[in-house]
Amino acid sequence: MPYKPHIAITNHIQRGTLPLFENLLYAKNGSSYADTEFSRCKEMFKDKLPDEYCLGENGLLTRSANIFQNAYIIITQLEKKFKTELQQLGIDIIREIYDVPNHVALQASLKSGVDDISFDGKDEDVKDLDITKERLQYREKEIQKRIILNGLVHGSSMHIWKSCHYIVKDKLDKLDDRLMDVYNRYITIVSFQLWKNEPMLHSTAQGFNKIEFEKQNSPSASIEIEAINFPVLLHETNKGVMDYLICRAIPKDFTEQELKYYYAKADKYEDEIWHYLLSPSLWKDLLDAITVPTQNIPDIIAKLSLLEYEELVEIFDVLHNEKNKSNLILKKYEIK
């Protein structure tokens, strides 16, 4: 079927008007990242929803809202009985995947709907600072570095969103053997519809995570997660853990005002949709290159977090475009 992304997505990518394209890595590889991820989502749609896939563009547009709404309602009904079990299961699986230490507390909560999610999805308006040219250049590099690390956060979380529930299929089946099928339908249609809708329409938060450290420069922290259902819970818990892992990249010499500006520019909520569309390819490139148990991933993320912006651009550009040199570039920077 000749499915294509929404014209607004295509235009932004082809014209280079994405905010992420201010970043050297995304400016060079963003179109390729998008092509690769769209193909993956289309194949998943074809595999998981073959009847709907055969409807084609026009048929899908009339059915997609119903597919989503029905899956959402069924999930909400089925999960009512098992909220406690699913909350704990989501924490346990992410903790096991990354070998999350006990000094990082994970607190997950399944909510009844989007209206119960604490996060409002709005970005804070922060004014620029009056700083020297040299400081401005340094700050910009740190912002762009964090955008790449955020790409790993969002890319890995989209990977978890699409696949992690399979790891606990036996446990989900014991709760209710209808869960896997409806999760697959929900995940597949949402993933594909991200490409079929105009980007600015994705403004409703289905979940969020928040990290709080016990004290400054301490590894002990708590990660609070809210989500409207189990697949979103896995996604948000993964984001929280990955956010924790990249915290060591936060510049220690930034003032409070500089940090506020840094977060406002690098962590813009309006950019998340573009990370969802492009950054899974960034994460897949890394996974293909490192080939290590998931428990080793935190150490790799830690090493990447300590590199300079230009070094991250070099590494991920090679991982994407010169895969035969992946081992060489990772050894150069002692990543593996």
N, C-alpha and C positions, 0 to 999 in steps of 0.2 A: 504494500500500500504506500502511496506517495505522501506519507505524513511529513509535515514541515513544522518548524517552530513558529510561534506567533511572529508576525511581521515586525513588531516592535523590537523583539529580541534580536532578530536577524539584522535589522537596521542599526541598532546600537552597536552590535559586534562589528559589522562591516564598516561602519563609519568611525569606529574607535571612540565612541562617546560614552563608554562605561566609566564610572569613577575608578574602577579597578585598573583601567588602562593607563592611569598615571604611574602605575608600578611597571618597572622595566620587564619583569618576568611575564606579567599578564598582557602587557602591550605586545610582546613578541609572540606569545603562545596561546593567547586567549581564544582565538578563533579555533585553533586545533583542539584545545581543551574542550570547548563547547561541542564541536563536531563529535568528538569521541564519547562524551557523556550523553548527548542526545541519542546516539546510536545504541548505547547501552540501555537507556530508558525505553527506547522503541522496541528493542528485542525483548526486554522484560515484559512489556505490555503485550507483545505478540505471544509470548510463552504463557503468561498467567491469565490473560483475558482474551483468548483467541476469538471467541464469538464477537466481542465488542470490537476487537481489532479489525475484523472483516467488515465492519460497518463503513470504514473509510472516514475521511475528514468530516463531511457533512453529518453523517449518522452519529458519529461520536459526539459532536457538539451538542446534539439534542439529548444524548443519553448520559453524558459525563456527570452532570449535576445529580442525576438520579442514582447513578452508580455510587458516587461519593456519599450522598445523603443516606442511602440504604445501608452502606457499609458502616458509616459513622453511628447510625442508630442501633444497629445490631451489636456493634462493639460495646457501645455504652450499656446496653441491656445485659450483655453477657458478663461484662467486667464488674458489674455491681456486686456480685456475690464474692468476688475474689480480689478485691482491692488490696487488702493487706498482703496476700500471697504474691500478687503481681508487683507491688512496690518493692518487696524484699527480693524477689527474683531479678528485677531490673538492677538493683544495687549489686547483688551477688555476681551476676554475670559480667558486669563491667569491672568490678573489683578483681575478679579472677582473670579476665583477659589481660589487664595491664598490671596485675600483681600490685594493686593499690595498697600502700602501707596503712596500718591501723591508725596512724596519727592523722590520717585524712578521713574525716567523718562524712559519710554520704547519707543525706536525708531526702527521701523521695516521697512525693505526694501525688496521687492521682486525683484530679479534679473532675467535677461533674460536667464541665463545659468551658468554653473559651471565656465566658463572663467571670469565671472563678479564678482565672489566671491573674496573678498579681502584676505582671509586667504589662505596660500599656503600649509597648512597641514604638515609642516616640524617642527621637534623638534629642539630646540636650544641645541648645544653641550656645556655643562657647566662642567668645571673641578672641581674635588673634592677639598675640603678645608683642610688645615692643622689645625686640631683642636684636643682637648684632647679626650681621650677615653670616659670620662663621657659626654662630649658635643656631641660626635658622637652618643652615645646611645640615648640621648635625642632627637637629630635631627631625627634619624631613626624612633623613635616612633611617632614623629609628622608627618613624611612623610607617615607612614603606617596608621595613623589615618585619614589623608586627603584622602588616597586611598579609605577607607571605605565610607567617606562622599561623595567622587566623585562617588562611586557606587550608592548612593542615587540620586545624580544629574542625572546620565545617566539612571539609572533604571526607575526613575519617568518620564524622558523625552521619553523613549521608550514606557511607558504606555500611555502617552499623545499622542504620534505619532500614536498609534494604535486605539485610542478611542475618542479623544477629538473632532474630527470633527462631531461626532454624536450629541454633545450637541447643535451645531448650525445648525443642518440639515435644519430647516425651513428657516433660513436666507440664507444658501447656495442654497436651492431650488429656492428661490426668485431671486437670481442672475442668476442661470442656473441649471435646474433640472438634467443635465447630470454630474454635478460635483461630487456628492456623489458616484456614481457608479465607475467613473474613479479613484477617490481617493482610494476607497476600493481596486481596482485592483492593483494600484500602491503600496500602503502600504503593501498589502499582499505579492506581489511578491518580493518586496525589503526585507521585514522581513524574508521571507523564504530563499531567495538567500544569505543572510548573512551567513546562515548555510551551503549552498551548494558550496560556493566558497572558495578558499584558502585565509586565513585571510590577508596575506600581499598585496593582490590585491585591498583591499578597501582603496585606497589612495586619492581618489578624494573627496574634501570637497563639500558637497551640501549646506552648510550653516555654519555660525559661530556666536558667540556672544562675546561681549567685555564689561567689566564693567569699568567705570571710576568714582571715587569718587570726589566730589567737593573739599574736602580737607581731610587731614589725620584724622582718627578717627571720621569722620562725617558720619551720616546715609544717607545723601543726595548723590544720585548717578544717573548716567545715564547708561542704558544698550542698546547698539547698536546691532541690529540683522540683519543679511542678510540671505536670503534663496532663493532657486530656485523655490519653490512653496509653497502653503499654508500648506500642512502637515508638510513639513520641517520647515516652519516658526513657527508652533505651537511647534514643537520639540525644536527648538533653543531658542524660547522665554522662554519656561519652563526651559531650561538649564540655561539661563541667570538669571532668578529669583532665581532658586535653588543655583546657584553659589553665588549670593548675600547673600542668607540666611546662607551659610556655611562660609562666610568670617570672622565671629567672631571667628572661630577656628584657624585662622592664628596666629602663635606665635608672640606675641608683643615684645619679647626680641631677635628676630633674627636680625642679621645685614643685610645690603643690599645684601651682597654676600651670606649669608646663605639663605635668601629668594629666591634668584635667583636659588640656588641649589635645594631648597625645591620644587619650582614650576616645575623645569626641571624634577625632579624625580617622583613627585606625579601626575603631570598633563600631562604625555607624550601622545602625539596624537596617537602614535602607539598602546597604550593600549586601546583606545576607542572601537575598535572592540570587545575586550574581555569583556569590560563593557557592551556593547550592548548584548552580548550573555549570560553573567552570572548575571549581576546586576538587570535586571527586577525581578528576583526571590527574591533578597534582598529587593527591594521596595515592592513587593507583600506581603512578610512576615510582613513588618511594617504596611501596610494598613490593613491587616487582623487582626492585634493585636490592633490597636488604635481605629478603628471604630468611628471616629469623623468627623464632617463636614470639608471639605477641607480648609475652612478659618482658622481652628485651626492648620493646618499642620505647618505653619511657626513657631509657638511657640514650637512645638515638635522638629522640626529641630534645633531650637535655643538651646534647652536643650541638645539634642544629641551632638551638636557641642562643648559644654563645657566639655564633659566627656573625660576621658583618653582613649588611644588606647585600653588597655586591657579591659576596661569597655564596649566599643563598641563591641569588639569581644565577650564578655560574653553575652551581650544583644542579638545580632543578631544570635548567635549560639543557644540560647534558643528559639528564635522566629522561627527558622527553624526546630530544632530537638525535641523540647519539647513544642509544641504549647499549651499544657494544663497548662504550667507554664508561659505563656506570660504575664498575668496580674501581677503575682508576681514579675517578673523581671522588668517590667516597673514601678511598684510601688516602688520597691527597689531603683531605680534611679530617682524617682519622675518625670517620663516622662508623666504620665497620672493620 
